[in-house]
Amino acid sequence: MLRETSVMGALVPTLLLYFIAAVPLFFVLDRSIARLGVYRLFWHPPLARFSLFVCLFCALSLLS
Amino acid sequence: MSALEIANPRAPGPWPAAHSTRPASASPVAAPATTNLPRTRPSASGSFVRSDWVPWIFAAKTTLSALLTQLIAFTFNLDQPKWALLTVFIVAQPASGRVLAKSVHRIIGTFTGVAVALLFVALFAQERVLFLVTLAAWIGICTFASQYAKSFAAYGFVLSGYSAAIVGIPGALDPGNAFYVATARVTEISLGIIVTAAVSHLILPVSVAGMLRQEVAAARSWLTDYALAVLRGGDDQSLRAKLLGEVVRIEDLRASAIFEEHEMRGRRDLLRRLGAAFAEAFGSCQLLMRQLVAYRQADAASVAGESEAATQASLAIRSWRSEQITAAGLGERLLRAQASLPLVQVLCRDASVTDGELLRTSMIVARLREVFASFAAYGEAYERFFSSTPSGEQRTRFAVVGDWRGAAWAGLRAVLALLLVAIFWIAADWPSGPTAVILSAVVTARLATMNRAGEAAIGGTIAVVLGTVPAFLIIEVLLSQANGFEMFALVLAPVLFLCAFLMAHEKSPLAVIFGFLFALYFASAGGFADRTVYDAVGFVNTSFAVILAIAVGAILFAVVAPDTLDAARRRFARVARRALAKATNPASGIPLAEFETTMVAALDPLRSHLATKDANAVAAWEAGVALLDAGRELIAVARGSSTAIARQGLSRELAALLSRPDAKRLARVRAQCRGAAAEAVAGLRSGTLGASATRAAIRATVAFATLDDELGRAGNALLVR
């Protein structure tokens, strides 16, 4: 993975781009999971949501 | 015609058949957690958190967030960790839903502000005056928008304004490195936002949805207490003031809760309907209270059947509150209580009853029926909100609008604050000038979102001045001896905890602002970094900058459109005239719920002055509430059909009064109301009206008489310009 990416001439940390990309993905997944009522099965739903986001972010970073 | 047939025209449709009663519970107040509302299994979601623990938990979490941001900032050697620390105190809120909602908007606002700052740097870095003027204009626009937009977008606008200052001024001083400065600030601010949101949401989150349910349950308890007091023939002023703000408070919590729980999103219309039913039940109780007071003052004999009906209704309400009966049972028992009331139509035929007595009796009977009907509707709405399967609900439109004039003054204050401090900076060539300019923008933009900001800012200035010595001892003496992050955290934690603890007391604006301002001062003066340079002279200069920024803000709040009682009354009069004009306009047909929330939101600034216990503040508040009741009656009159002639004349006179208010027009409107009421009474006496016409005439009698009374109590509030 490149440490920095050039965006229109400006060097931007690549992790930031993955973070920004992970946010909408997380929202879509989060809404679907919430609608299905899956979060009710978790002991700590906010922690579960946070973990989901971390997994998505790490997956995007590692798979690039 | 039976009493049941002369139904209150404002009553809802037939109530559902009675269900079997539930066994009595030990608690007199319904506990939402035990009803059928689907919830996650309790433990880490904070359902065991008591409300008196909230300030302590908030203070601990904010301290943890602050120290965590510093640890991360020191580890990654960020440029100025103090902005991350500051951001923590700006973002932190006791309830976790609000943090998430605000964080999203703040990040958007930060990026917007940074982009604008870079644009200004690119255009005007060579010309400092032009740069500062455009920056001030941008901050003014953002402050205006933050006041006018009554939603979470307001937080985005506030942050957009002062992030532009935070990035723009250092960027303008060093244009070659402006982009790196922008990147650093965005990193630090985003770090503060993300860490605060994560800690708030993950560790003992105080659920906004839970707070919302508790607030709804508390509102029910207060409303039933008030209804019982009124039915006993009494009043409770402090409870009345509390109840009036409940609709807007619950709406505010609802807006946060939909971010937090999916179930809450599905119940938003049920909650809005509950809010409307609550406002209507409360309004009916108030009107009944005033009628009973007027009755006692006229030394009139009590209405036959009134005390029996009131006793039955009180028992029914008590049983519902203690969960001995359901809402359906409550509705049935209130319907039976109505049957004890006399028939106005029968009284009309009694020649021994004078017109005055007939009018008073009609009003008492009508008010009692309204209280019973609206309370039954409220009970139904309450149980539907907490039911397990929300059914489809008609969308109820609510309106919470900002006052553009107040917002414009807030924007102007922000512009003036920045320009005044900037002029001093340029004239004095002061090394701490950039800090003062940035903080003046931060302080005025942030204070504009708070009630009684001017008063609190003055208190904050004095507190910061007094806090300079302890802050010096902590930063320059204790911290300079600290070795390692652990000791750093040990020294800093008590101060941060104290500031956050004060900020948690949301009901006391002075405590909130003092906690926030001291945190702002401490973070700015400390200049914490991985290898902090302890410079006593720099500390003193920065202290001056902070105190100057806060003092300029305080002076501007006191001088430019100060938040006085008179200003609040004028603002309320403007909003009330606009809302009442819409209510009287047959073309617009403003829904009752929209009118009520507009007026209740407009009453909020008046309510904040009640804490001063000033007699004028109480009188202004009472007048405002009376205007709200007058508006309700106006809308009820506008819906009636048999009073078309009276309405046309009244509509014209009211429109004239609202557009060009003066005492003579007010007197004419009142005279017209009295005439319309007398006309309706004459119609009832004639005995020639049919059933529906009789109902309409009774309604018209009550409505016009109430309008006359309420305009008499509150009409002067409309004349304030």
HADDOCK unambig.tbl for C-alpha pairs under 7 A between the chains (distance, minus, plus):
assign (segid A and resid 34 and name CA) (segid B and resid 262 and name CA) 6.22 0.50 0.50
assign (segid A and resid 35 and name CA) (segid B and resid 262 and name CA) 6.97 0.50 0.50
assign (segid A and resid 40 and name CA) (segid B and resid 40 and name CA) 4.66 0.50 0.50
assign (segid A and resid 40 and name CA) (segid B and resid 41 and name CA) 6.99 0.50 0.50
assign (segid A and resid 43 and name CA) (segid B and resid 41 and name CA) 6.52 0.50 0.50
assign (segid A and resid 43 and name CA) (segid B and resid 44 and name CA) 6.87 0.50 0.50
assign (segid A and resid 44 and name CA) (segid B and resid 44 and name CA) 5.51 0.50 0.50
assign (segid A and resid 44 and name CA) (segid B and resid 45 and name CA) 6.22 0.50 0.50
assign (segid A and resid 46 and name CA) (segid B and resid 201 and name CA) 6.22 0.50 0.50
assign (segid A and resid 46 and name CA) (segid B and resid 202 and name CA) 5.86 0.50 0.50
assign (segid A and resid 47 and name CA) (segid B and resid 202 and name CA) 5.63 0.50 0.50
